[in-house]
């Protein structure tokens, strides 16, 4: 973390020091491992998105057009909320090595006091941009696509431990998950009620060495995982 000027600040539970930045939390919206390649087709993985992924893909013109329609805005730039980007929930996927950095800001001063929320991303991140935000900044991220937060998916029972954020009920199924063999408190997990990334967004979180066991409720909206071994549903 911290390769992009401003580092994602820590959300704290007990001695937890890794996680979301403190932010002004408002209206609730809906809803990261070492990618070991262990995931199967039933595992929740980051879904590639944006122009950075399309270079190596071959497809029909129709498929390319459909992909283009998904892109709401690019992964590099500073965007004015309301004109460049509309309020809503967005997702960037397939990011590697924590080089993707984003931030929500209440003005364009660039000062720390203007910062509402930020994060360095490996894998996938969901972010809800509010109508009261003024600037959204994205650096070295794959392109962002708009998310239909009411849409349901085919939730998996496994997820990559460094996959980033997963939407409960769409990306992953509720239940009890286990991650084993984690070292040096580098595994961070978080249950969240929205994608605003404020302290008020966090339901629970922890840094873990060894085995981690977490029960994700059907009432949770997102689950975030970073630096963990892959998670498997146990109940």
Buried (B, 14 or more C-beta within 10 A) or exposed (E): EEEBEBBBBBBBBEEBEBBBBBBBBBEEBBBBBBBEEBBEEEBBBBBBBBEBBBEEEEEEEEEEEEBEEEBBBBBBEBBEBEEEBEBBBBBBBBBBEBBBBBBBBBEEEEEEEBBBBBBBBBBBBBBBBBEEBBBBBBBBBBBBBBBEBEEEEEBBBBBBBBBBBBBBBBBBBBBEBBBBEBEEBBBBBBBBBBBBBBBBBBBBBBBBEEEBEBEBEEEBBBBBBBBBBBBBBEE
